[in-house]
């Protein structure tokens, strides 16, 4: 027996267009059956008068396993505890309207199975497993004067050399990973690596991208500086995360390579405001200040060069409650329609899932219903007002 849902009297943002349309959205089982016209009487009817229907939001940089800003504490925690906290974090993201997330530094087959079996409320969950880092790179949790190591590899695994990297990539795909994440430059919360210097050799990156390409997948790279971004894309990386120190020449190279940029403006804003009270190391707060304002400029440079720009948040620990604030920050740079496309249809294309991120016949019925018109007044996107989340045709 089919289950059907009709959302009537709606204003609709389809995930692609600059203008909203008025009409209805008709859902049968987990797919959108029709948009704008009439349909057979449905089992359930929602009257959306005065409200807007959007595609379910997609966060392309969401860390379920990112339970602490202190990477050593994170990697030292038992996996059972990390997974239980991750379940709560994912449920929170779904309640905010994020019906799909990509986790580019964590997740595993066990968490994915629990989600698939309906054991916990969660967005559609696309995971990479632990990110790959060189010794002394962004994912190496040790301080310069310490040989202690968390060693659990919940969110990052230190792997050096072409052959070990090939084995690590193959094992991630064996377990069901969506894509592969590498650390290609220094980072904010790591303690020993300069933020601008490229990480991994060309041969090492090429080994990872070669394995991913043959598997029909792609590689995601943490990269801040122009030189690190260029090093990554020249060796086959498809998705650049953060990219705050991008320059115009490198943006043009990204566009020519067909690479995406996933900015994570929410993370730097949140760490700038709340980092000291949360005990962030002084070196991390200093690095954060270096990239804070540059993130907005990077989005503008990418747009000017024709780079496809997605949306991510990269929020660790208690900062997860800033997820919707990321929409506000990107809207301040891009305007509402462009930023919403980034968080819906552009991210869907990045993930290789054109059946997501759109209110279109045949697409998955992941929808978000908000008060008002977000193109005229986008504030309901990030405020605590009433919102209705529909995932695969089910009203949550």
N, C-alpha and C positions, 0 to 999 in steps of 0.2 A: 504494500500500500504506500502510495506517495503521500508526502506531507507538503502542504503548500502554505505560503504566506504572501499577503499583499500589503504593501505600504502605500497608502493612498494620500492624495492631496499634498504631495511632497514637492519640495524644491530639491533638485538633484545636482550635485557636483560629480561628474563621471570619472574624475581622476586624470582627465586629459585636457578638457576644454577650458577656455577662458571665461565662458559664461555658464550660468546655471540654467537648467531647464525645469519646467514644471510638469508634473505628471505622477505616475505610479511606478513602483518597482515590484515585480511579481517573481516569487521564488518558488521553485519546486525542488524538494529535498535540499541538496546542498548547493544548487546552482541557480543563477539568475535566469529566469525563463523569458522575461520581457521587461522592457523599460519604456515608460512614457505612455503606453496605450492601455487598453483594457484587456482583461483576461477572464478565464473561468472563475467562478466564485471560489475563494480560498478557504482553507480550514481555519485560518486566523487572519484577522485584518488589523493593521495598525494605522491610525489616523495621524499623519505627520504634519497637519496644518500648522503653519508658523515655524516649522523646523526644516532642517536640511539633511538629506541623506548623502553621505560620503562613502567612499571605499574604506574598509578597515585600514587603519594606519599600519605602516611597516617601519620598524626600527632596525636598520641594517647594522647597528653596532651596539648590541645589548648584551651585557655580561651577566648571565644567570649565575655563574659561579664566582662572580666578582664580589664576594661578600665582605671584603675589607679593603681599605686603602693601603694597608700594610701588606705587601706581597709575601713577606716571610710568614706572617700570621696566617694568611690565606693558604699558602702551600703546606703549612704545618698542621692544619686542621684535618680531622678525620673526614673522609669522603662522605660518610653517612650524614654528618652534620652539614657539610657544604651542600649536599643535594637537598636536604630538607629546607635550608634557607633559600636555595635556588627555587624551590617549588613556590615558596611564598613570594619571591621576587617576580616570578613569571605570572602568578595570579594577579599581582598588582598591576603589571603591564597590561594584561588583558582587560582588567576593569577600567583602565584609562582609555581603551579603544584601540590598543595595538593588537591586532589579530594575527600578525606574523612578526617574528623577530629572527634575525640572524645573530648567532652568538659566535664572534670571531676570536674567542680565547677560552674555550671550555666546552662543557657538555660532553656527554658520552652516550653509548648505546643504551645503558640502563635508564637514564633520565628520558631519553627519546622514547623508549619502549613504554615507560609509565605514562607518558603523555599520550602516546598513540592508543593505549588501552583505556584512556579516560580516567586514570586514577587521580589526576589532579587537573584543576582548571589552568589552562596555559594557552598562550598564542601558538600558532603553528611554529614549530621550533626547528630551525635549520642551524646545525652546529658544525664547528670545525675541529672539535677536540682541542687539546692544549696547543697554543701557539708555539711555533718553533723559534728558538733564540740561540744565537751564538754564545759561547762563553764570554762573560763580561758584557753581554748585550742587554737590551731592555728587559728581557725576561729572566735574567740572572739575579736572584733575589738577595745575593750576599752583599754586604757592605765591603769596602776595600780592606778593612782590617779584620775580616771574619771569614772563616772557612766552614761555618755552619751552613746548612742548606735545608730547606723545607722538604725537598726531594719527592714530594707527592705528585707533582706535575698535574695539579688540578686545572690550572689555567695556562701554564707555560711549561715547556720542556726544553732543556738546554741540549741541543744536538749540533755537533760540529762535523763537517766533512761530507763529501758528496755521497758516498755509499750509505753511511748512517742516515742521512736525510732521505734518501730514496726509500729505505726500509721504513722509516717513520711515516712517510707519506702513504706508502702502500698499506700500512697497517691501519691508518686512519680511514682510508677508503674501505678496507675490509670491514670495519666496524660500522660503516654507514655515514661517514662525514659528508656534509654538503659541499665543502670547499676546504682549502688549506690556508692557514694564517702563518705568516712569517713576520719577524721583527726586523725591519730594514733600516732603522735609525734608532738613536737614543730616544728616551721618553721622559715624561714628567716624574712619575713615581719611582722609577729606578734610580739607584744611588750612585752608580760608578761610571755611567756612559754619557759623554757629551751629546747633546740633543741633536746636533747637526750632522754628525759623522755617519756615513752609510755603514750598514752592518751586513754581514755575509759577503762572501766573494761572488763574483759573477758566475763562476762554475757552480757554486752551491745553490744560488737562486735558480739558475737554469735547470738544475737537476730537479728541483721542486716543481717548477712550472711545466717541465717536460712530463713528469709523472701525472700532474693534474690534467694537462691537456689531453693526454692519451686516455684518461679516464672520462673525458667529456665534462670536466669541471674546470675550476679556475683557482687562482691564488690571490689572497688578500694580503696587503702589506701595510703594517704600521710604518709610516714614514712622515717626517716633519719637513725636512729641509729640501730645497730644490735639488741638490745633488743626490740625496737619498731617493727621492721620487724618481729622478731620471735613471738612476742605477736600477731601480726596481722595474720600471716599465721597459727599459732597454733589454731586460732579461725575462720579459714575458708576463709580468704581473698585470692583472686586470683591474683590481680594485684598490685604490689608494685611500687609506684611512687617515683622517686628521688633515695632513697636508698644509698645516698652518703657514709654513715658511715658503710656500710656492712662489715662483716668479713667473712673469709673462712668457718667457721663452719656454720654460718647462711646461706651462699650461698648454702651449701650442703643441708640444711634443706629446702630451697626454691625449689631446684631441686627435692627433694623427694616429696614435696607437689604439684609439677606441677605448681608452681606460676611463673608469669612473672615479669621481672624487666623492668620498663619504665624509663630510665635515661633522665634527662632534662639538659644536659650540657650547652645548649645555655643560659639559664636563669642566671646561676652563672657567666659565662664569661661576659655577658652583664651588669649585676649589678655591677660587679667588676670594669669595665671600665667606666660606666656611672652613677652609683648610686649616687655619691656625687653631680654631677651637676643637678640631678633630685630631689634632696632633700630627699633622703632616710635617715631614722633615723640612728644615729650612731650605735645603738644596732643592727639594721638590717644589716648594712655593716659589723659589726664584726662577726655576725653569718654567713654571706655569705663567708667571708674569711675562716671560719672553714671548710666549705664543698666544697669549690671551687676545689681544687686539688684532694680531695678525690673522687670526682665523677668519674674521669677516672679510678682510682684504683678499684672502685666498679664494673665498667663494666668488667674489667679484671678478678676480682674474680668470678663474675657471670659466665662469659664464661668458666673459668677453672672448675667450678662445674657442668656445663651443664645446667644452667638456660637459658631459652629462653628470649632473650633481645630484647625489642622493641625500639621504638624511640618516643620521645616527646620533647616539647620545653618550655612550662610553662612561656610564655612571657607576662608580664602585661604592660598595658599602652603603651607608645610610643616605648617600646622595641620590639613590634611585628615585626618591620622591621629586626630583627635578626633571623627570622625563618629559612632561608636557611643556616645561619651560623651554626645552630645546626648540619646540615649534615656534614659540614667541621670538626667540633669538634669530632663527632662520628667516622668519617672516619680516623682521626688521631689516634684513639684508635684501631679501628677494621679493617681498610683497606676498600677499596671501596665496594667489593662484599658483605662482611658481613654486613656492615652498610646499604647498600641498601636493603638487605633482611630484616633488622630490620624495615625499613621504608616502606616496601611493604608487603611481604607475612607473616612475623612474626606478624606484627601488625594486619593483616587481621585475622590471627588465634586467636589472643588475643580478637578481637572483635566478634569472632564467625561467621565470614563472609569469608569462603574460596573461594567465588566467587569474592573477591576483591584482590588487591595486586599481581596479576599474569597476564601475557600475555599468556593465555591458552584458548583453545576452550571451550566455554560455560561460561567463566567468563564475568563479567561486563566490557564493553569497556571504562574503565577509563585509559587513556594513557597520557604519557608525552614524547615529542620528543625534544631531545637536540642535539647540535652540538657535533661531535667527539665521542670518546669512553670513557665513564666515568670510566671504570675499569683501563684504562691506564692514563687518565688525568681527574680526577673528578671535576676540577675547574669549568666547565660550570654548575655544579649543584648549585653553590652558587653565581655565578657572574651574571651580568645583561645582558648576551647574549640572543640571540634569543631562544625562547622556544615556542612550540606549545602544548596547553593543550586540551585534548579531554575528555569530561565527558559524560558517558552513550551514547557514539557514536556520540555526537555532538561536532564539532570543535569550540572552543571558540575564 
